[in-house]
């Protein structure tokens, strides 16, 4: 079972930046596809960004051009760099890991991001 721990959430003003991190346990991090989701109060959990084991990335239209996902395999960590933040980016952000070979997936506990003046 993979354990994921997210860090980096907080309160930021509109237009500001934050970097989230998600550290994974285990020895197969290099093989994981990693994703970020977010859930605003009263809304469903939505896809934000993903990165494959080979480094290919994908973004939701709402964050494209503002957010960047990247991974550091030597640190078992995936990051989400968030720039030009908007109030509508306010949500709990969750990290998700998927190991297609082992048929395993896991969620982190979430970290709150609040964009407000």
N, C-alpha and C positions, 0 to 999 in steps of 0.2 A: 504494500500500500504506500502510495506516494503522499507525502505531507507537504503542503504549500503554505508559505507565510508571506503575506503582502505587507509592505511598508510604504510610507511616503505620502499618505493622504493628509488632508488638512484644509484650512480655510485660506482662500486666495482671492484677491480682487479680480474683477473682470479685466481681461487682457494679460493677466499674469501667467505664470508657468509653474508646473509641478512635475516631478518625476516619481513615478511609482515603481517599486521593485517587487518581484515575486521570487522567493528562494525555494527551491525544490529539494527534497531529500532523495536519497537513492543514487544509484550508479548509472542509470540509464537516461540521464537528462538529455544527452546528445541526441537521443532517438525520439524525444517527445516533440509533438506539435504543441505549441503554447498559444493560448488565446486570452484576451481580456474581454470581459463583459461588464455591463453596468446596469444598475437598477435604481430608478428614481422612485420616490414614495408613491405608492398607488399604481405603479406601472409594471409592466413585465420586464424581465431581464433581457437586455439587448446586446447583440454582438458589437464590439468596438474594433478589435484588431486581432490579427493572428500572424504567427510566424511558424513556418515548417521547420523540420529538423535540418533542412538544407539552407534555410535562411530566406525563403520566399515569403513575402508579406502581403497582407490584404487588409483593407480598412473599410469601415462603414462610410457611407457618403457624408455623414454628419461630422466626421472628424478628419476626413482626408485633407491633407495639406497642413493640418495643425498638430496632429499626433504622430509620433513615431514609435514603432515597436522594434526592439532589438534584443539580442540575447548574448550572454557571456557564458559559454559552455564551461569554461574553466572555473566559473563560480556557481554553476548550477542555478543561474538567475536569468530571468527575463525582465525587461524594463518597458515602461510606457512613458515616454517623454510627451508631456502635454503643454502646448503653447497656445497663446491667444485664447485663453479660456473664457467661456461664456457662462452666464448663469444657468443655461440649459444643460451644461455639462455636470451640474450638481447631481450626484448619485453615489451609491455604494459601488465601488469597483471591485470586481472579482477576477481572480486569476484561474485559469483552467488548463489542465495538462491532459494530453491524450497520447497514449502509447498504442499505436495501431498494431504493432507486432505482438505485444503481450495482451492486447484486448483490455487495457486498463485505462481508466480516467479518474480525475480527481479535481475537486474545487478547493480554493482557498477560503478563508473566513471572511474576506472582504475588508476594504478600507474606505472610509468616508472621504469624499471630495466635495467641498462646498465652495461655490464661486459666488461671492457676494461682496458688495461694497458696504 
